[in-house]
């Protein structure tokens, strides 16, 4: 059984930084994609950033230049460094893992950007 455990959310002022981390455990294929999605209040869940096991990344236009995704394949972890945070980044952030046609989600961690 695959489990994803997130950490690092919280309250930050506009312009501040936060770092989200996610650890995956269980039987995980080496070839996979890990990433972060987010759901803002009243909106649908959307992609924030993803990274393949080979290191290929993809970012939402709204976070490019501000967020950086990274991973440690040996530890099955993925992190999201979020800088220059804006109020519109406020959302629940979900860790995501995909392999062999299967999708796995973390429980979500709240990020609130407010003065």
N, C-alpha and C positions, 0 to 999 in steps of 0.2 A: 504494500500500500504506500502510495506516494503522499508525503505531507510537505507543506510549505509553511514556514513560520517567519513572519515579518517582524521587524522592529525598527524604531527610529522616528516614528511620527511625532507630532506635537504642534505647539503653537509658536509661531515666529512672526516677527514684524516684517512688513514689506522691505525688500532689499536684503533680507537675511538669508541664511543657508540652513539646510537640513540634509541629513544623509539617511536614506532608507537602506535596510539590509534584509535579505531573505535567504534562508537556508532550506534547501530541499533534502529530503531523506527518503529512503525506500529504494526500490528497484528502478533505476533511471538509465535510459539509453544514453550512450555517449554522444550520439548525434541528437541535439535538441536545441530548442530556442527558449531562452528565459527572458523575462521582461517585466515591465510595470504598466498597468492600466490604471485609469482613475475614473471616478464617478463624482462629478460635482453635484451639488444640491439641485434637484429638478432636471438633471440632464442624464443622458445615456452614458454608459461606460465607454471610454475612449482610450486608444493607445497613447501612452506617454513615450515609452522607449523600449526597444527590444534588442537582444544581442544573441547571436548564434554561438555555438560551441567553437566555431572558427574565428569568432571575434567580429563578425560583420554586424554593424549596428544600423538601427533605423529610429528616427526620432519624429515625433509630431512637430509640425512647423512651429507651433506655439511655444515649444520648449527648446528648440535648437539654439545653441550658443549659451544656454543657461544650465541645462541638465547634462550630466555625463553618466552613462551606464557602463558598468564594468562587471566582470565575473571571474570567479576562480573555479576552473573546471575540476580541479582535484578535490575541492571541498563542496562542490555543487552549491555555490553561493552566488548571488547577484546583488549588486548595490546600485543605488541611484543617488548621485551627488546632485543636489538641487541648490543652485545659487541664484542670486537676484530674484528671489521669490516675489510673486505678485499676488494680490488678493484673489485674482482669478485662478490661481493654482490651488486654491482651497478645494479639497476633495478627499474622498476615501481612496487610498492607493492600494491596489491589489497586485501582489506578486503572481506571475503566471509562468507556467512551464508547459511546453508542448513537445511531444515526441511520439512517433509511431501513430499519428492520427489521434492521439489522446490529449486532452487539455486538463490541466490541474490549476487550482486557484488557492491562494492564501485567504485568510479570514479578513484581510483588509486592515489598514492602519490610517488613522485620521491625520491629515495635514491641514492646519488652519493658518492662513496668512492674514494677520489683522493687526492694526495698531491699537 
